[in-house]
Amino acid sequence: MSDNHVVCSQCGSVNRIPPTKSALAAKCGKCGEQLFDGTPKDVDANVFERQVSRSTVPVLIDIWAPWCGPCKMMAPAYQAAAGQLEPDVRLIKLNSDENQQVAGRLGIRGIPTMILYRDGREVARQSGAMTASQIVQWTRQAAGLG
């Protein structure tokens, strides 16, 4: 089994985690941040691109905006889902107001929208607020995690 490549949501550095090491205990070799702490990080366009293109674990992104009521309503559920899905799936957030070019390129028409990436490709997309259990179930099924 080969090493997992995990992108730090804080600094964007790619970290290798051997299968013999606990991903939950892993820290970034560059900035020292814990790689998985059960909290989806808000990332910018550059870190988003690195997460999607360089990570060997599936990446789930929540595209949201600060003025969006359903986004605010879903935020605690997304956080709870991170506690259940990490380290098998990386959960991140992208503010569509601050990253309009990325949101436009992704064809975001409504928020919140979640997109699941695996091996650099979009594998599933879901729009609308969901509960934590719905997020976990949808993600596990779409990622093929059982």
DSSP file with accessible surface (Angstrom, degrees, kcal/mol):
  #  RESIDUE AA STRUCTURE BP1 BP2  ACC     N-H-->O    O-->H-N    N-H-->O    O-->H-N    TCO  KAPPA ALPHA  PHI   PSI    X-CA   Y-CA   Z-CA
    1    1 A M              0   0  209      0, 0.0     2,-0.1     0, 0.0     0, 0.0   0.000 360.0 360.0 360.0 135.1    0.0    0.0    0.0
    2    2 A S        -     0   0   98      1,-0.1    15,-0.0    16,-0.1     2,-0.0  -0.414 360.0 -84.4 -90.8 166.9    1.4    3.4   -1.0
    3    3 A D        -     0   0   55     -2,-0.1     2,-0.3    15,-0.1    -1,-0.1  -0.307  40.0-122.6 -64.9 147.5    1.6    6.6    1.0
    4    4 A N  E     -A   17   0A  71     13,-2.6    13,-2.9    51,-0.0     2,-0.6  -0.728  17.6-140.5 -86.1 141.9   -1.4    9.0    1.1
    5    5 A H  E     -A   16   0A  67     -2,-0.3    51,-2.6    11,-0.2    52,-0.7  -0.940  23.2-177.0-103.7 122.1   -0.8   12.5   -0.1
    6    6 A V  E     -A   15   0A   1      9,-3.0     9,-2.8    -2,-0.6     2,-0.4  -0.984  18.0-140.7-124.1 127.5   -2.7   15.0    2.0
    7    7 A V  E     -A   14   0A   0     -2,-0.4     2,-0.3     7,-0.2     7,-0.2  -0.723  22.6-120.7 -89.1 131.6   -2.7   18.7    1.4
    8    8 A C     >  -     0   0    2      5,-2.9     4,-1.8    -2,-0.4    27,-0.1  -0.562  13.4-150.9 -70.1 126.4   -2.5   21.0    4.4
    9    9 A S  T  4 S+     0   0   13     -2,-0.3    -1,-0.2    26,-0.2    38,-0.1   0.678  92.8  53.1 -73.5 -15.6   -5.6   23.2    4.4
   10   10 A Q  T  4 S+     0   0  114      3,-0.1    -1,-0.2    33,-0.1    37,-0.1   0.946 130.1   5.9 -83.2 -52.8   -3.6   25.9    6.2
   11   11 A C  T  4 S-     0   0   47      2,-0.1    -2,-0.2    36,-0.1    -1,-0.1   0.550  91.7-120.2-113.6 -11.6   -0.6   26.4    4.0
   12   12 A G     <  +     0   0    3     -4,-1.8     2,-0.1     1,-0.3    -3,-0.1   0.508  58.4 148.7  85.9   5.1   -1.3   24.2    0.9
   13   13 A S        -     0   0   23     -6,-0.1    -5,-2.9     1,-0.1     2,-0.5  -0.471  48.2-123.1 -73.7 145.3    1.8   21.9    1.4
   14   14 A V  E     -A    7   0A  37     -7,-0.2     2,-0.4    -2,-0.1    -7,-0.2  -0.767  29.7-167.2 -90.2 127.7    1.5   18.3    0.2
   15   15 A N  E     -A    6   0A  20     -9,-2.8    -9,-3.0    -2,-0.5     2,-0.5  -0.938  13.7-139.0-117.5 138.8    2.3   15.8    3.0
   16   16 A R  E     -A    5   0A 175     -2,-0.4   -11,-0.2   -11,-0.2   -13,-0.0  -0.841  15.1-168.2 -97.2 131.7    2.9   12.1    2.7
   17   17 A I  E     -A    4   0A  10    -13,-2.9   -13,-2.6    -2,-0.5     6,-0.1  -0.963  16.8-137.8-120.3 112.6    1.4    9.8    5.3
   18   18 A P    >   -     0   0   44      0, 0.0     3,-2.0     0, 0.0   -15,-0.1  -0.340  22.3-118.0 -64.9 149.5    2.6    6.2    5.3
   19   19 A P  T 3  S+     0   0   61      0, 0.0     4,-0.1     0, 0.0   -17,-0.1   0.728 113.8  62.3 -62.8 -17.5   -0.1    3.6    5.7
   20   20 A T  T 3  S+     0   0  126      2,-0.1     2,-0.3     0, 0.0   -17,-0.0   0.556  95.0  75.8 -83.7  -8.2    1.6    2.5    9.0
   21   21 A K  S <  S-     0   0  139     -3,-2.0     2,-0.5     1,-0.0     3,-0.1  -0.781  89.7-107.8-104.8 151.0    1.0    6.0   10.6
   22   22 A S    >>  -     0   0   72     -2,-0.3     3,-0.6     1,-0.2     4,-0.5  -0.614  19.1-157.3 -77.2 121.6   -2.2    7.4   12.0
   23   23 A A  G >4 S+     0   0   20     -2,-0.5     3,-0.7     1,-0.2    13,-0.3   0.833  92.5  62.1 -66.7 -30.6   -3.5   10.1    9.7
   24   24 A L  G 34 S+     0   0   91      1,-0.2    12,-0.3    11,-0.1    -1,-0.2   0.791 107.2  43.6 -67.1 -25.3   -5.5   11.6   12.6
   25   25 A A  G <4 S+     0   0   70     -3,-0.6    -1,-0.2    10,-0.1    -2,-0.2   0.537  90.3 117.0 -94.3  -6.0   -2.2   12.3   14.4
   26   26 A A    <<  -     0   0   18     -3,-0.7     9,-2.5    -4,-0.5    10,-0.6  -0.321  44.9-164.3 -70.7 142.2   -0.4   13.7   11.4
   27   27 A K  B     -B   34   0B 141      7,-0.3     7,-0.2     8,-0.1     2,-0.2  -0.901  31.9 -92.4-122.3 154.5    0.9   17.3   11.2
   28   28 A C     >  -     0   0    5      5,-3.2     4,-1.2    -2,-0.3   -14,-0.1  -0.431  25.7-143.7 -65.6 132.5    2.0   19.4    8.3
   29   29 A G  T  4 S+     0   0   73     -2,-0.2    -1,-0.1     2,-0.1   -14,-0.0   0.697  96.8  41.1 -70.9 -17.9    5.7   19.2    7.7
   30   30 A K  T  4 S+     0   0  159      3,-0.1    -1,-0.1   -17,-0.0    -2,-0.0   0.909 131.7  14.0 -95.5 -53.3    5.8   22.8    6.7
   31   31 A C  T  4 S-     0   0   55      2,-0.1    -2,-0.1   -18,-0.0    -1,-0.0   0.586  91.1-125.2-105.1 -12.1    3.6   24.8    9.1
   32   32 A G     <  +     0   0   41     -4,-1.2    -3,-0.1     1,-0.3     2,-0.1   0.453  57.1 146.4  85.2  -0.9    3.0   22.2   11.9
   33   33 A E        -     0   0   81     -6,-0.1    -5,-3.2     1,-0.1    -1,-0.3  -0.417  59.6-103.0 -68.7 146.0   -0.8   22.3   11.7
   34   34 A Q  B     -B   27   0B  88     -7,-0.2    -7,-0.3     1,-0.1     3,-0.2  -0.499  27.0-144.5 -66.0 132.9   -2.7   19.1   12.4
   35   35 A L  S    S+     0   0    6     -9,-2.5     2,-0.4     1,-0.3   -26,-0.2   0.851  86.1  28.2 -73.8 -34.0   -3.8   17.7    9.0
   36   36 A F        +     0   0    3    -10,-0.6    -1,-0.3   -13,-0.3    54,-0.0  -0.963  61.1 146.9-130.0 115.8   -7.1   16.3   10.3
   37   37 A D        -     0   0   65     -2,-0.4    -1,-0.1     2,-0.2    46,-0.1   0.228  68.1-104.0-130.8  12.6   -8.9   18.0   13.3
   38   38 A G  S    S+     0   0   17     44,-0.2    45,-0.4     1,-0.2    44,-0.2   0.624  89.5 110.3  76.4  11.9  -12.5   17.5   12.4
   39   39 A T        -     0   0   50     43,-0.2     2,-0.3    44,-0.1    -2,-0.2  -0.965  67.4-133.3-123.4 114.8  -13.0   21.1   11.4
   40   40 A P        -     0   0   13      0, 0.0     2,-0.3     0, 0.0    52,-0.2  -0.502  27.3-139.0 -65.6 126.6  -13.5   22.0    7.7
   41   41 A K  E     -c   92   0C  46     50,-0.8    52,-2.6    -2,-0.3     2,-0.5  -0.668   9.0-123.0 -90.3 142.7  -11.2   24.8    6.8
   42   42 A D  E     -c   93   0C  81     -2,-0.3     2,-0.3    50,-0.2    52,-0.2  -0.745  40.6-169.3 -79.3 123.5  -12.2   27.7    4.7
   43   43 A V        -     0   0   10     50,-2.9    52,-0.5    -2,-0.5     2,-0.1  -0.779  17.4-126.0-117.8 160.7   -9.7   27.8    1.8
   44   44 A D     >  -     0   0   83     -2,-0.3     4,-2.6    50,-0.1     5,-0.2  -0.366  42.8 -89.0 -93.6-179.7   -8.8   30.1   -1.0
   45   45 A A  H  > S+     0   0   28      1,-0.2     4,-2.5     2,-0.2     5,-0.2   0.884 124.5  51.4 -59.9 -40.3   -8.7   29.3   -4.7
   46   46 A N  H  > S+     0   0  124      2,-0.2     4,-2.1     1,-0.2    -1,-0.2   0.931 112.7  43.4 -65.7 -46.7   -5.0   28.2   -4.6
   47   47 A V  H  > S+     0   0   15      2,-0.2     4,-2.9     1,-0.2    -1,-0.2   0.896 112.4  55.0 -67.6 -36.9   -5.4   25.8   -1.7
   48   48 A F  H  X S+     0   0    2     -4,-2.6     4,-2.5     1,-0.2     5,-0.2   0.953 108.5  48.0 -56.6 -49.9   -8.7   24.5   -3.3
   49   49 A E  H  X S+     0   0   70     -4,-2.5     4,-2.5     1,-0.2     5,-0.2   0.905 113.4  47.3 -60.5 -41.0   -6.8   23.7   -6.5
   50   50 A R  H  X S+     0   0   93     -4,-2.1     4,-2.5     2,-0.2     5,-0.5   0.904 110.5  52.7 -67.6 -40.5   -4.0   21.9   -4.6
   51   51 A Q  H  X S+     0   0    0     -4,-2.9     4,-1.3     1,-0.2    -2,-0.2   0.941 115.3  40.4 -57.8 -49.4   -6.5   19.9   -2.5
   52   52 A V  H  < S+     0   0   14     -4,-2.5    68,-0.6    -5,-0.2    -2,-0.2   0.901 123.2  37.7 -69.3 -41.5   -8.3   18.7   -5.6
   53   53 A S  H  < S+     0   0   79     -4,-2.5    -2,-0.2    -5,-0.2    -1,-0.2   0.759 125.4  31.6 -87.1 -23.4   -5.3   18.0   -7.8
   54   54 A R  H  < S+     0   0  120     -4,-2.5     2,-0.2    -5,-0.2    -3,-0.2   0.606  90.7  97.8-113.4 -14.7   -2.7   16.7   -5.3
   55   55 A S     <  -     0   0    7     -4,-1.3    64,-0.3    -5,-0.5    65,-0.3  -0.569  49.5-162.2 -80.9 139.0   -4.7   14.8   -2.6
   56   56 A T  S    S+     0   0   50    -51,-2.6    -1,-0.1    -2,-0.2   -50,-0.1   0.509  75.2  75.7 -95.1  -5.9   -5.0   11.0   -2.8
   57   57 A V  S    S-     0   0   12    -52,-0.7    32,-0.1     1,-0.1    62,-0.1  -0.767 100.9 -91.7 -98.0 150.0   -7.9   11.0   -0.3
   58   58 A P        -     0   0    5      0, 0.0    32,-3.1     0, 0.0     2,-0.5  -0.287  39.7-145.1 -57.9 146.8  -11.4   12.2   -1.6
   59   59 A V  E     -dE  90 117C   3     58,-2.4    58,-3.0    30,-0.2     2,-0.5  -0.974   9.9-164.3-120.6 123.0  -12.0   15.9   -1.1
   60   60 A L  E     -dE  91 116C   0     30,-3.4    32,-2.5    -2,-0.5     2,-0.4  -0.935  10.4-166.1-106.9 124.4  -15.5   17.2   -0.2
   61   61 A I  E     -dE  92 115C   0     54,-2.6    54,-2.0    -2,-0.5     2,-0.6  -0.933  11.9-154.3-116.3 133.4  -16.0   20.9   -0.7
   62   62 A D  E     -dE  93 114C   0     30,-2.0    32,-2.7    -2,-0.4     2,-0.6  -0.936  11.3-156.1-102.2 115.7  -18.9   23.0    0.6
   63   63 A I  E     +dE  94 113C   0     50,-3.3    50,-1.6    -2,-0.6     2,-0.2  -0.861  33.0 148.1 -96.3 122.6  -19.4   26.1   -1.5
   64   64 A W  E     -d   95   0C  40     30,-2.1    32,-3.6    -2,-0.6    33,-0.4  -0.792  37.1-139.1-143.5 177.2  -21.1   28.7    0.6
   65   65 A A    >   -     0   0    0     -2,-0.2     3,-1.4    30,-0.2     7,-0.2  -0.986  25.9-121.8-146.5 148.9  -21.5   32.5    1.2
   66   66 A P  T 3  S+     0   0   57      0, 0.0     6,-0.1     0, 0.0    -1,-0.0   0.768 111.6  52.0 -64.2 -24.6  -21.8   34.4    4.4
   67   67 A W  T 3  S+     0   0  167      4,-0.0     2,-0.6     5,-0.0    -3,-0.0   0.548  84.7 106.9 -87.8  -6.0  -25.2   35.9    3.5
   68   68 A C    <>  -     0   0    5     -3,-1.4     4,-2.1     1,-0.2     5,-0.2  -0.643  53.8-162.0 -85.2 113.5  -26.8   32.5    2.7
   69   69 A G  H  > S+     0   0   45     -2,-0.6     4,-2.5     1,-0.2     5,-0.2   0.931  91.9  47.9 -58.8 -50.8  -29.3   31.4    5.3
   70   70 A P  H  > S+     0   0   65      0, 0.0     4,-2.1     0, 0.0    -1,-0.2   0.865 110.1  54.8 -60.9 -32.2  -29.2   27.7    4.3
   71   71 A C  H  > S+     0   0    3      2,-0.2     4,-1.4     1,-0.2    -2,-0.2   0.930 110.0  45.3 -64.1 -45.4  -25.4   27.8    4.3
   72   72 A K  H  < S+     0   0  135     -4,-2.1    -1,-0.2     1,-0.2    -3,-0.1   0.887 112.4  52.3 -63.6 -39.3  -25.4   29.0    7.9
   73   73 A M  H  < S+     0   0  136     -4,-2.5     4,-0.4     1,-0.2    -1,-0.2   0.873 112.8  44.2 -65.1 -36.6  -27.9   26.5    8.8
   74   74 A M  H  X S+     0   0    2     -4,-2.1     4,-2.6    -5,-0.2     3,-0.4   0.691  89.5  88.5 -83.0 -17.7  -25.9   23.6    7.3
   75   75 A A  H  X S+     0   0   36     -4,-1.4     4,-2.4     1,-0.2     5,-0.2   0.892  88.7  46.9 -53.2 -47.3  -22.5   24.7    8.8
   76   76 A P  H  > S+     0   0   92      0, 0.0     4,-2.4     0, 0.0    -1,-0.2   0.892 113.0  50.6 -64.0 -33.9  -22.8   22.8   12.1
   77   77 A A  H  > S+     0   0   17     -4,-0.4     4,-2.5    -3,-0.4    -2,-0.2   0.902 109.6  49.9 -68.1 -39.9  -23.9   19.7   10.2
   78   78 A Y  H  X S+     0   0    0     -4,-2.6     4,-1.9     2,-0.2    -1,-0.2   0.915 111.2  49.8 -64.3 -41.0  -20.9   20.0    7.8
   79   79 A Q  H  X S+     0   0   88     -4,-2.4     4,-1.4    -5,-0.3    -2,-0.2   0.928 111.2  48.4 -62.2 -45.7  -18.7   20.3   10.9
   80   80 A A  H  X S+     0   0   46     -4,-2.4     4,-0.9     1,-0.2    -2,-0.2   0.896 109.0  53.9 -62.8 -38.8  -20.2   17.3   12.5
   81   81 A A  H >X S+     0   0    0     -4,-2.5     4,-2.4     1,-0.2     3,-0.7   0.884 102.2  58.5 -63.3 -36.7  -19.8   15.3    9.3
   82   82 A A  H 3X S+     0   0    0     -4,-1.9     4,-2.4     1,-0.3    -1,-0.2   0.903 101.0  55.8 -59.9 -39.6  -16.1   16.2    9.2
   83   83 A G  H 3< S+     0   0   54     -4,-1.4    -1,-0.3   -45,-0.4    -2,-0.2   0.793 115.0  39.0 -63.7 -25.7  -15.7   14.5   12.6
   84   84 A Q  H << S+     0   0  103     -4,-0.9    -2,-0.2    -3,-0.7    -1,-0.2   0.763 120.8  41.4 -93.8 -29.3  -17.2   11.3   11.2
   85   85 A L  H >X S+     0   0    0     -4,-2.4     3,-1.2    -5,-0.1     4,-1.1   0.771  87.3 125.2 -93.4 -30.3  -15.6   11.3    7.7
   86   86 A E  T 3<  +     0   0   14     -4,-2.4     4,-0.1     1,-0.3   -50,-0.1  -0.507  68.9  20.0 -73.9 143.1  -12.0   12.4    8.4
   87   87 A P  T 34 S+     0   0   30      0, 0.0    -1,-0.3     0, 0.0     3,-0.1  -0.947 123.3  56.4 -94.7  10.0   -9.4   11.1    7.7
   88   88 A D  T <4 S+     0   0   86     -3,-1.2     2,-0.3     1,-0.2    -2,-0.2   0.781 121.5  24.7 -70.6 -26.3  -11.0    9.0    5.0
   89   89 A V  S  < S-     0   0    0     -4,-1.1     2,-0.5    -7,-0.2   -30,-0.2  -0.998  77.7-133.6-138.4 137.6  -12.3   12.2    3.3
   90   90 A R  E     - d   0  59C   7    -32,-3.1   -30,-3.4    -2,-0.3     2,-0.5  -0.810  21.8-157.5 -89.6 127.6  -10.9   15.8    3.5
   91   91 A L  E     + d   0  60C   1     -2,-0.5   -50,-0.8   -32,-0.2     2,-0.3  -0.945  20.4 162.5-109.2 127.5  -13.7   18.4    4.1
   92   92 A I  E     -cd  41  61C   0    -32,-2.5   -30,-2.0    -2,-0.5     2,-0.3  -0.874  26.0-136.4-134.7 168.3  -13.0   22.0    3.1
   93   93 A K  E     -cd  42  62C  28    -52,-2.6   -50,-2.9    -2,-0.3     2,-0.4  -0.956   8.1-161.8-127.9 147.7  -15.2   25.1    2.5
   94   94 A L  E     - d   0  63C   0    -32,-2.7   -30,-2.1    -2,-0.3     2,-0.7  -0.982  17.4-137.7-133.3 119.0  -15.0   27.7   -0.3
   95   95 A N  E  >  - d   0  64C   5    -52,-0.5     4,-1.3    -2,-0.4   -30,-0.2  -0.658  11.2-157.7 -75.3 114.3  -16.6   31.1    0.1
   96   96 A S  T  4 S+     0   0   15    -32,-3.6     7,-0.2    -2,-0.7   -31,-0.2   0.775  89.8  56.5 -68.7 -25.4  -18.2   31.8   -3.3
   97   97 A D  T >4 S+     0   0   63    -33,-0.4     3,-0.5     1,-0.2    -1,-0.2   0.898 113.2  39.3 -70.1 -40.4  -18.2   35.6   -2.7
   98   98 A E  T 34 S+     0   0  147      1,-0.2    -2,-0.2    -3,-0.2    -1,-0.2   0.636 124.7  39.4 -82.8 -16.6  -14.5   35.7   -2.2
   99   99 A N  T 3X  +     0   0   20     -4,-1.3     4,-2.4     1,-0.1    -1,-0.2  -0.409  67.6 150.0-130.3  55.7  -13.7   33.1   -4.9
  100  100 A Q  H <> S+     0   0  136     -3,-0.5     4,-2.6     1,-0.2     5,-0.2   0.839  71.0  55.9 -62.8 -34.7  -16.2   34.1   -7.6
  101  101 A Q  H  > S+     0   0  182      2,-0.2     4,-2.5     1,-0.2    -1,-0.2   0.927 110.4  44.8 -65.0 -43.1  -13.9   32.9  -10.5
  102  102 A V  H  > S+     0   0    9      2,-0.2     4,-2.3     1,-0.2    -2,-0.2   0.943 113.5  49.9 -65.2 -46.1  -13.7   29.4   -9.0
  103  103 A A  H  <>S+     0   0   10     -4,-2.4     5,-2.4     1,-0.2     4,-0.4   0.909 112.7  48.0 -59.7 -40.8  -17.4   29.3   -8.3
  104  104 A G  H ><5S+     0   0   55     -4,-2.6     3,-1.2     1,-0.2    -1,-0.2   0.919 110.6  50.1 -65.3 -43.8  -18.1   30.4  -11.9
  105  105 A R  H 3<5S+     0   0  146     -4,-2.5    -1,-0.2     1,-0.3    -2,-0.2   0.860 109.7  52.1 -63.6 -32.5  -15.8   27.8  -13.4
  106  106 A L  T 3<5S-     0   0   17     -4,-2.3    -1,-0.3    -5,-0.2    -2,-0.2   0.539 113.3-121.0 -80.7  -7.6  -17.4   25.1  -11.3
  107  107 A G  T < 5 -     0   0   25     -3,-1.2     2,-0.4    -4,-0.4    -3,-0.2   0.845  42.1-179.2  72.4  35.5  -20.9   26.2  -12.6
  108  108 A I      < +     0   0   32     -5,-2.4    -1,-0.2     1,-0.2     3,-0.1  -0.549  14.5 164.3 -73.5 121.3  -22.3   26.9   -9.2
  109  109 A R        +     0   0  222     -2,-0.4     2,-0.3     1,-0.3    -1,-0.2   0.556  64.9  17.1-112.2 -17.3  -25.9   28.1   -9.6
  110  110 A G  S    S-     0   0   36     18,-0.0    -1,-0.3   -46,-0.0    18,-0.1  -0.988  82.5 -97.5-153.8 152.1  -27.1   27.7   -6.0
  111  111 A I  S    S+     0   0   34     -2,-0.3    18,-0.1     1,-0.1   -40,-0.1  -0.940  89.4  42.3-130.0 153.4  -25.6   27.4   -2.6
  112  112 A P  S    S+     0   0    2      0, 0.0    16,-3.1     0, 0.0     2,-0.4   0.520  74.9 164.5 -72.1 146.0  -24.9   25.5   -0.5
  113  113 A T  E     -EF  63 127C   1    -50,-1.6   -50,-3.3    14,-0.2     2,-0.4  -1.000  21.2-157.3-128.9 133.3  -23.4   23.1   -3.0
  114  114 A M  E     -EF  62 126C   1     12,-3.3    12,-2.7    -2,-0.4     2,-0.4  -0.926   7.4-170.0-109.8 136.2  -21.2   20.2   -2.1
  115  115 A I  E     -EF  61 125C   0    -54,-2.0   -54,-2.6    -2,-0.4     2,-0.5  -0.995   9.5-151.2-125.9 131.5  -18.8   18.7   -4.6
  116  116 A L  E     -EF  60 124C   1      8,-2.7     7,-3.2    -2,-0.4     8,-1.3  -0.897  13.5-167.9-103.8 127.6  -16.9   15.5   -4.1
  117  117 A Y  E     +EF  59 122C  17    -58,-3.0   -58,-2.4    -2,-0.5     2,-0.3  -0.904   8.7 179.3-114.0 143.8  -13.6   15.0   -5.8
  118  118 A R  E >  S- F   0 121C  82      3,-2.5     3,-1.7    -2,-0.4   -62,-0.1  -0.977  73.7  -6.2-143.1 129.2  -11.5   11.9   -6.2
  119  119 A D  T 3  S-     0   0  106     -2,-0.3   -66,-0.1   -64,-0.3   -63,-0.1   0.867 130.8 -54.6  54.5  39.1   -8.2   11.6   -8.0
  120  120 A G  T 3  S+     0   0   35    -68,-0.6     2,-0.4   -65,-0.3    -1,-0.3   0.474 117.8 103.3  80.0   2.7   -8.6   15.2   -9.3
  121  121 A R  E <  S-F  118   0C 164     -3,-1.7    -3,-2.5   -69,-0.1     2,-0.3  -0.923  76.2-112.1-121.9 145.6  -12.1   14.6  -10.8
  122  122 A E  E     +F  117   0C  83     -2,-0.4    -5,-0.3    -5,-0.2     3,-0.1  -0.565  36.0 170.7 -69.1 129.1  -15.5   15.6   -9.7
  123  123 A V  E     +     0   0C  63     -7,-3.2     2,-0.3     1,-0.4    -6,-0.2   0.602  61.8   8.5-115.2 -18.9  -17.4   12.4   -8.9
  124  124 A A  E     -F  116   0C  18     -8,-1.3    -8,-2.7     2,-0.0    -1,-0.4  -0.983  54.8-165.4-160.8 154.5  -20.6   13.8   -7.2
  125  125 A R  E     -F  115   0C  85     -2,-0.3     2,-0.4   -10,-0.2   -10,-0.2  -0.998   5.9-179.3-145.5 140.0  -22.5   17.0   -6.6
  126  126 A Q  E     -F  114   0C  70    -12,-2.7   -12,-3.3    -2,-0.3     2,-0.3  -0.983   8.6-160.5-143.9 127.4  -25.3   17.9   -4.3
  127  127 A S  E     +F  113   0C  65     -2,-0.4   -14,-0.2   -14,-0.2   -16,-0.1  -0.823  51.7  44.8-107.1 149.7  -27.1   21.3   -3.8
  128  128 A G  S    S-     0   0   33    -16,-3.1   -14,-0.1    -2,-0.3     2,-0.1  -0.024  91.6 -59.6 101.5 153.9  -29.1   22.3   -0.8
  129  129 A A        -     0   0   41    -18,-0.1     2,-0.3    -2,-0.1   -58,-0.1  -0.384  53.7-175.1 -69.8 143.2  -28.7   22.0    2.9
  130  130 A M        -     0   0   27     -2,-0.1   -53,-0.1   -56,-0.0     2,-0.1  -0.937  25.2-110.3-133.8 159.6  -28.4   18.6    4.4
  131  131 A T     >  -     0   0   68     -2,-0.3     4,-2.6     1,-0.1     5,-0.2  -0.397  39.3-103.2 -80.1 167.7  -28.1   17.1    7.9
  132  132 A A  H  > S+     0   0   20      1,-0.2     4,-2.7     2,-0.2     5,-0.2   0.924 122.8  49.5 -59.5 -44.6  -24.9   15.6    9.2
  133  133 A S  H  > S+     0   0   81      1,-0.2     4,-2.6     2,-0.2    -1,-0.2   0.891 111.0  49.9 -65.8 -35.7  -26.1   12.1    8.7
  134  134 A Q  H  > S+     0   0   90      2,-0.2     4,-2.8     1,-0.2     5,-0.3   0.918 111.1  49.3 -66.3 -41.4  -27.3   12.9    5.2
  135  135 A I  H  X S+     0   0    0     -4,-2.6     4,-2.6     2,-0.2     5,-0.2   0.943 113.7  46.1 -61.7 -47.1  -23.9   14.4    4.3
  136  136 A V  H  X S+     0   0   12     -4,-2.7     4,-2.8    -5,-0.2     5,-0.3   0.943 115.4  45.4 -62.5 -48.6  -22.0   11.4    5.7
  137  137 A Q  H  X S+     0   0  137     -4,-2.6     4,-2.2    -5,-0.2     5,-0.2   0.939 115.2  46.5 -62.3 -48.2  -24.3    8.8    4.0
  138  138 A W  H  X S+     0   0   40     -4,-2.8     4,-2.8    -5,-0.2     5,-0.2   0.924 115.1  47.3 -60.2 -44.6  -24.2   10.7    0.6
  139  139 A T  H  X S+     0   0    0     -4,-2.6     4,-2.6    -5,-0.3     6,-0.2   0.932 111.5  48.9 -66.0 -47.7  -20.4   11.2    0.8
  140  140 A R  H  X>S+     0   0   66     -4,-2.8     5,-2.8    -5,-0.2     6,-0.7   0.919 115.3  45.3 -59.2 -43.0  -19.6    7.5    1.8
  141  141 A Q  H ><5S+     0   0  147     -4,-2.2     3,-0.8    -5,-0.3    -2,-0.2   0.947 115.7  45.2 -65.6 -48.2  -21.8    6.3   -1.0
  142  142 A A  H 3<5S+     0   0   35     -4,-2.8    -2,-0.2     1,-0.2    -1,-0.2   0.835 115.9  46.9 -67.0 -31.7  -20.4    8.7   -3.7
  143  143 A A  H 3<5S-     0   0    4     -4,-2.6    -1,-0.2    -5,-0.2    -2,-0.2   0.516 111.2-119.7 -86.3  -8.3  -16.8    8.0   -2.6
  144  144 A G  T <<5S+     0   0   63     -3,-0.8    -3,-0.2    -4,-0.6    -4,-0.1   0.832  71.7 133.7  73.3  33.1  -17.3    4.3   -2.6
  145  145 A L      <       0   0   58     -5,-2.8    -4,-0.2    -6,-0.2    -5,-0.1   0.408 360.0 360.0 -96.8   0.4  -16.4    4.0    1.1
  146  146 A G              0   0   95     -6,-0.7    -1,-0.1    -5,-0.1    -5,-0.1   0.289 360.0 360.0  81.9 360.0  -19.3    1.7    2.0
